[in-house]
Amino acid sequence: MTASSPPSVPSSLHVRACLECDLISEVPRLSPGEAAHCPRCHHVLAQRHNKPATHVVAYALSALIALGLALPFTFISFEARGVKRDMGLSEAANTLLQQHYEALSFLIWWGIIILPAIYLSVSIYLHLGPLWNYTPVARRGFGRLLKRMEPWMMADVFLIGVLVSMVKILALAEIGFGVSFWAYSAFVILVLKTTRVMDHDWLWTFIGGPDRPLRHARAGRTGRQQNMTGCPVCYTLNELDSDQRGHCRRCSGALRLRKYRSLQTTLALLVTSIILYIPAMTLPIMTVTTLGDSSPQTVIAGVMHLWGSGDWPIALIIFVASVVIPIAKILALGWLSWKVWRPYPSRPLLRHRLYSMTELIGRWSMIDVFVVALLVALVRLGSVMSVYPGLGVIAFAGVVILTMLAAICFDPRLLWDNPRDQQDSVNEFVAPTSTS
C-alpha cells in the first residue's frame, strides 16, 4: 500500500520544550533514523522513522492476526500423575473470575488482551488515513488516547510471567506449549515493534496540521521562564494564560505549567502503596494443595522454595521483581519528592536518571501477579494438585498499580525548577544533540 498524499514533517520543527526538564530547544531537520535529544537531560525531543504509516499498519495488522490465532487454541498443556489439562490464553482470567477475584480477572484481560488490541486497532485506524487519503473521525481524541495507553500494555510482562511459572512447576509435571503460545509470542514481538516504529510527530502532522512555531519563544530558556509548556501528547509548544493554564493549539488537550498537585498526589499514592505492601508480603499470594495437604505461600516463601530447589536464577528474578523493585520505587519516588522541596536542588541530572529508571522498571513487578494467575488456571487437578489465589496477590497488584500511578503523577520538571528561573537564563543549552 502507498500513500496518496502523505503528510510531511516540516524541515525544521522550530522550538520544542523538553517534557522532562522544561528547557526550550531548537530542533534541527532530521532524516529517517535520526533523533534529537535535549542538551540538558538527554531526553528524546523528536525522532524520525522511515515510512511510519506503512510500517505501523503492517506490524499492527500482523499483531492482531497473531492475537486472533492465540485465542482459540491451546496455550499450555499440563500433565501430572496421569492427569492432563489444557489451558487457553483467556482461561487465567476466567478462572480468577469464577473464584470471585473480579479485579484481578479484569486486570489480566485488560493488560494482556483488550488494551493491546485497542491500541493496535486505533493505530491502524489513524495511519490508514494518510495511506488511503481520508480524514479519520475523532482523530484528535484517538491520537491522545494512543499516547496514554502505552504504559499500561503488559503483554511482554505476561509472557515473561508464563516462562517463570513454567519453571516453577516443571519439576512437578510435564509441560507443553500449544499453538496459542507461539502465536501470542509473535503477538508480543509485533506489538513492541509497532510502538517502536510509530512516529508521533508525523502522525500529529496529519491529525492536527504542522507544528506552527511561536516566534517569540526563546531557545535556551525554560518554558517556566516564558510561561510556556510543551504538550505531553503532540509535543507542540504552547503559551499559557495568566493562571498558567491553557489548551494545546494542535491536539486541544488541557495544559498546565506543571502537573496539578504533582507532589501531593505522588506522596498520597506512595503512602497507600506502603500500607498495601505489608499485607502483600505477609499474606499468602497462593495456596498449593497436593493430595489434600494445603501449603500457603507468601512472596518470600515462594522465592525461598525456588532457591532451595536449585532454581536460583528464577528465584532471583522473582525476588528482584516482587521485592526489590517495589521497595526501590517507593524509596526513590519518596526521596525525589522530598528533594523537590529544597529551594536549590543539586545534581538534577542524576535525580532525573533515577526517575527515568524508576518509571521504566515499575510495571515489571506484575510478573508475580501473572505467575499466580497462570498457576491457578493451569494447576487444577482436583485433590491430586491444585493452586488457589490468596488475598496477598490482590494487595500486591495494588502496590504495583499505585506505584506506577505515582511515577506518572510525579512531574520530573520539578527536579530542574529553581527560584532563580524567573531571572536567570540557561543560554549554554541552545541546540539539542542529534543521533542516528
C-alpha positions in Angstrom: 0.0 0.0 0.0 1.2 3.5 -0.8 0.2 6.9 0.5 -1.9 9.1 -1.8 -0.8 12.3 -0.2 1.3 11.6 2.9 1.8 14.4 5.4 5.3 15.7 5.6 7.0 16.8 8.8 8.4 20.3 8.3 12.1 20.5 7.5 12.6 22.3 10.9 10.5 21.6 13.9 11.4 25.1 15.2 11.4 25.1 19.0 10.3 22.4 21.4 10.0 22.3 25.2 11.5 19.2 26.9 8.9 17.3 28.8 11.4 16.1 31.3 13.4 19.3 32.2 11.4 22.1 30.6 14.3 23.5 28.5 13.2 25.0 25.2 15.5 24.0 22.3 15.6 24.4 18.6 15.2 21.0 16.9 17.1 20.7 13.6 16.0 18.9 10.5 16.0 15.2 11.0 16.3 12.3 8.5 14.7 8.9 9.0 16.5 7.0 11.7 17.8 10.2 13.5 16.7 11.6 16.8 17.2 14.9 18.6 18.0 14.8 22.3 17.6 17.6 24.9 21.1 19.1 25.6 20.3 19.3 29.3 18.7 16.0 30.3 19.2 14.0 27.1 15.5 13.2 26.7 14.4 12.4 23.2 12.7 15.6 21.8 11.9 14.3 18.3 12.6 11.1 16.3 12.1 10.3 12.6 11.1 6.9 11.2 11.1 5.7 7.6 7.6 5.2 6.1 5.9 5.2 9.5 2.3 4.7 8.3 3.1 1.7 6.1 5.2 0.1 8.9 2.7 0.7 11.7 -0.2 -0.7 9.7 1.8 -3.7 8.6 3.0 -4.6 12.2 -0.3 -3.7 13.9 -2.3 -5.8 11.5 0.0 -8.7 11.8 -0.2 -8.4 15.6 -4.0 -8.5 15.5 -3.9 -11.6 13.3 -1.5 -13.3 15.7 -3.8 -12.4 18.7 -6.7 -13.9 16.8 -4.8 -17.2 16.4 -3.7 -17.1 20.0 -7.3 -17.1 21.4 -9.0 -20.3 20.2 -6.1 -22.8 20.5 -4.3 -24.5 23.5 -1.9 -22.2 25.2 -0.2 -24.6 27.6 -0.7 -28.2 28.4 -0.1 -29.7 31.9 0.2 -33.4 32.8 0.9 -34.8 36.3 0.4 -38.3 37.6 -1.6 -39.4 34.6 -3.9 -36.4 34.6 -3.7 -33.9 31.7 -5.1 -30.4 31.4 -5.1 -27.9 28.6 -5.3 -24.2 29.2 -6.3 -21.5 26.7 -5.0 -17.9 26.8 -8.1 -16.4 28.3 -8.5 -19.2 30.9 -6.3 -17.5 33.5 -8.6 -14.5 33.7 -11.8 -16.6 33.5 -10.6 -18.9 36.4 -10.0 -15.9 38.6 -13.4 -14.6 37.7 -15.0 -17.9 38.7 -13.2 -17.7 42.1 -14.6 -14.2 42.7 -11.3 -12.4 42.0 -13.1 -10.0 39.6 -10.5 -7.2 39.9 -7.6 -9.5 39.1 -9.5 -11.1 36.2 -10.2 -7.7 34.7 -6.6 -6.6 35.2 -5.3 -9.6 33.3 -7.9 -9.3 30.5 -7.3 -5.6 30.2 -3.5 -5.7 30.3 -2.7 -8.6 28.0 -5.5 -8.7 25.5 -8.1 -5.8 25.5 -5.8 -2.8 25.8 -3.2 -4.0 23.3 -6.0 -4.9 20.8 -7.5 -1.4 21.2 -4.0 0.2 20.8 -3.4 -1.7 17.6 -6.8 -1.0 16.2 -6.5 2.7 16.9 -3.1 2.8 15.3 -4.4 1.1 12.2 -7.4 3.5 12.0 -5.3 6.6 12.3 -2.5 5.5 10.0 -4.8 4.4 7.2 -5.9 8.0 6.9 -2.8 9.2 5.1 -2.4 5.9 3.2 -6.0 5.9 1.8 -6.4 9.7 1.7 -9.3 10.1 4.2 -9.7 12.1 7.4 -10.5 9.8 10.4 -13.4 10.8 12.6 -12.4 12.0 16.2 -8.8 11.8 15.2 -7.6 14.1 17.9 -9.3 12.1 20.7 -7.9 8.8 19.3 -4.5 10.4 19.0 -4.5 11.5 22.7 -5.8 8.0 23.7 -3.0 6.3 21.8 -0.2 8.0 23.7 -1.8 7.4 27.1 -2.3 3.7 26.6 1.3 2.8 26.1 2.5 2.4 29.8 -0.4 0.1 30.7 0.1 -2.6 28.0 1.7 -5.6 29.7 1.7 -8.4 27.1 5.5 -8.7 27.3 5.4 -8.8 31.1 2.8 -11.6 30.9 4.9 -13.6 28.5 7.9 -13.5 30.9 5.5 -14.5 33.7 4.5 -17.5 31.6 8.1 -18.7 31.4 8.7 -18.1 35.1 5.6 -20.1 36.1 6.6 -22.9 33.8 9.9 -23.2 35.6 8.2 -23.3 38.9 6.1 -26.4 38.1 8.5 -28.1 35.7 9.7 -30.5 38.4 6.1 -31.4 39.3 4.7 -32.1 35.8 5.3 -32.3 32.1 4.7 -29.0 30.3 3.8 -28.5 26.6 3.3 -25.3 24.6 0.4 -25.2 22.2 -0.2 -23.1 19.0 -1.6 -20.3 21.1 1.6 -19.8 23.0 3.7 -19.4 19.8 1.0 -17.1 18.3 1.0 -15.0 21.4 4.8 -14.8 21.5 4.6 -13.4 17.9 1.9 -11.0 19.0 4.1 -9.6 21.8 7.1 -9.1 19.4 4.8 -7.3 16.9 3.3 -5.1 19.5 6.7 -4.0 20.7 7.7 -3.4 17.1 4.6 -1.3 16.4 5.4 1.0 19.3 9.0 1.4 18.2 8.2 2.4 14.5 5.4 4.8 15.4 6.4 8.4 14.6 4.2 10.7 16.7 5.4 13.9 15.0 4.5 12.5 11.6 1.1 11.3 12.9 0.2 14.6 14.5 1.2 16.5 11.4 -1.5 14.5 9.7 -4.1 14.8 12.6 -3.7 18.4 13.6 -1.6 20.0 10.9 2.1 21.2 11.1 3.6 22.4 14.4 3.3 26.2 13.9 6.2 28.0 15.7 5.9 30.6 18.4 8.0 33.4 17.0 8.8 35.0 20.4 9.8 31.7 22.1 13.5 31.8 23.0 15.6 28.7 22.9 18.0 28.2 25.8 15.5 29.3 28.4 12.9 27.2 30.2 9.2 27.1 29.5 8.5 28.3 33.0 10.5 31.5 32.4 8.4 32.3 29.3 5.1 31.0 30.7 5.1 28.2 28.0 4.8 24.5 28.1 5.1 21.5 25.8 2.1 19.3 25.1 2.7 15.8 26.5 0.7 14.2 23.7 1.7 16.0 20.5 4.8 17.9 21.8 3.6 21.3 20.5 5.0 24.3 22.4 2.1 26.4 23.8 1.6 29.7 25.6 -0.3 29.7 28.8 -2.6 32.4 30.3 -2.0 34.4 33.5 -3.2 31.4 35.6 -0.6 29.2 33.9 -3.3 27.1 32.2 -4.3 26.7 28.5 -5.2 24.2 25.8 -2.9 22.8 23.1 -3.1 24.5 19.7 -2.8 21.2 17.9 -4.5 18.5 19.9 -6.8 20.6 22.1 -5.7 18.9 25.3 -5.7 20.7 28.6 -2.4 22.1 29.7 -0.8 23.4 32.9 2.7 24.8 33.6 3.2 21.9 35.9 1.1 18.8 36.7 -1.7 19.7 39.1 -0.7 18.9 42.7 2.0 16.6 41.5 3.8 16.1 44.8 0.7 15.8 46.9 -0.8 13.1 44.6 2.5 11.2 44.3 3.0 11.1 48.1 -0.6 10.1 48.7 -0.2 7.2 46.3 3.1 6.2 47.8 1.7 6.2 51.4 -1.2 4.0 50.2 1.2 1.6 48.4 3.3 1.3 51.6 0.2 0.4 53.6 -0.7 -2.3 51.0 2.8 -3.6 50.8 2.6 -5.0 54.4 -0.3 -7.5 53.6 1.2 -8.1 50.2 4.3 -9.6 51.8 2.7 -11.2 54.9 -0.5 -12.7 53.4 -0.2 -15.8 51.1 -0.4 -15.0 47.4 -1.5 -18.5 46.6 -2.2 -21.9 48.3 -0.9 -25.1 46.8 -2.9 -28.3 47.6 -1.3 -31.6 47.0 -3.1 -34.9 47.9 -5.3 -32.9 50.4 -2.4 -31.1 52.0 -2.6 -27.3 51.7 0.5 -25.2 51.7 0.0 -21.4 51.7 2.9 -19.4 50.1 3.9 -15.8 50.5 6.1 -14.0 48.1 9.2 -14.6 50.2 8.3 -18.2 50.8 8.0 -18.8 47.1 11.4 -17.3 46.5 13.0 -19.4 49.2 11.3 -22.5 47.8 12.8 -21.8 44.3 16.2 -21.1 45.8 16.2 -24.3 47.8 15.2 -26.4 44.8 18.1 -25.1 42.8 16.2 -22.7 40.6 18.2 -19.7 41.8 18.0 -17.7 38.5 14.2 -17.8 38.6 14.3 -17.1 42.4 16.5 -14.1 41.8 14.1 -12.8 39.1 11.0 -13.1 41.3 12.9 -11.6 44.3 14.0 -8.6 42.2 10.7 -8.0 40.5 8.4 -8.6 43.6 10.5 -7.4 46.5 13.4 -5.2 45.4 11.7 -3.2 42.6 8.5 -2.1 44.6 10.6 -1.1 47.6 13.2 0.7 45.5 10.5 2.5 43.6 8.7 3.7 46.7 12.0 4.9 48.2 13.2 6.6 45.0 9.9 8.5 44.4 9.7 9.4 48.1 13.3 10.7 48.1 12.8 12.6 44.8 9.6 14.2 46.2 11.4 15.3 49.3 14.3 16.7 47.3 11.9 18.8 45.2 11.0 20.8 48.3 14.6 22.0 48.6 14.9 25.6 47.4 18.0 24.9 45.3 18.1 21.3 44.2 21.5 20.0 43.3 22.5 17.3 40.8 19.2 17.4 38.9 20.6 15.2 36.1 21.4 12.4 38.5 18.0 12.6 40.0 16.4 12.7 36.6 18.1 9.5 35.6 16.9 7.9 38.8 13.3 8.9 38.0 13.6 7.6 34.4 14.8 4.2 35.7 12.0 4.1 38.3 9.4 4.8 35.6 10.9 2.2 33.3 11.1 -0.8 35.6 7.9 -0.3 37.6 5.5 -2.4 35.6 7.7 -5.5 35.7 6.6 -6.2 39.2 3.4 -7.5 37.7 5.3 -10.7 36.9 4.3 -12.3 40.2 0.6 -11.5 39.7 0.7 -13.1 36.3 2.5 -16.2 37.6 -0.2 -16.7 40.3 -3.0 -16.3 37.7 -1.4 -18.8 35.4 -0.8 -21.4 38.1 -4.3 -21.0 39.3 -5.7 -21.6 35.9 -3.3 -24.4 34.9 -2.9 -26.5 38.0 -6.4 -27.7 38.6 -6.3 -31.4 39.1 -8.7 -31.8 41.9 -7.3 -33.5 45.1 -4.2 -34.5 43.2 -2.8 -31.0 42.9 -4.5 -27.6 42.7 -3.5 -23.9 43.2 -5.8 -21.3 44.6 -5.2 -17.5 44.8 -4.7 -15.7 48.1 -5.5 -12.3 49.4 -1.9 -11.3 49.2 -1.9 -11.2 45.4 -4.7 -8.5 45.4 -2.6 -6.3 47.8 0.5 -6.9 45.7 -1.3 -5.9 42.5 -2.5 -2.8 44.2 1.1 -1.9 45.2 2.3 -2.3 41.6 -0.6 -0.2 40.1 -0.3 2.6 42.8 3.5 2.9 42.3 3.0 3.1 38.5 0.4 5.9 39.0 2.8 7.7 41.4 5.5 7.7 38.8 3.1 9.0 36.2 1.8 11.8 38.5 5.3 12.9 39.5 6.4 15.8 37.4 10.1 15.4 36.6 10.4 19.1 35.6 10.2 19.9 39.3 13.6 18.4 39.7 15.0 21.1 37.5 13.0 24.1 38.7 14.9 26.8 40.5 13.6 30.0 42.1 16.1 31.9 40.0 14.5 30.7 36.8 12.4 33.8 36.6 15.6 35.9 36.2 18.4 33.6 35.0 18.9 32.1 31.6 20.3 28.8 30.6 21.8 30.0 27.4 24.5 27.5 27.5 21.9 25.0 26.3 20.9 26.2 22.8 20.6 23.3 20.4 19.8 19.7 21.1 22.1 16.9 20.1 21.2 14.7 17.2 21.9 11.0 16.9 21.3 8.5 14.2 
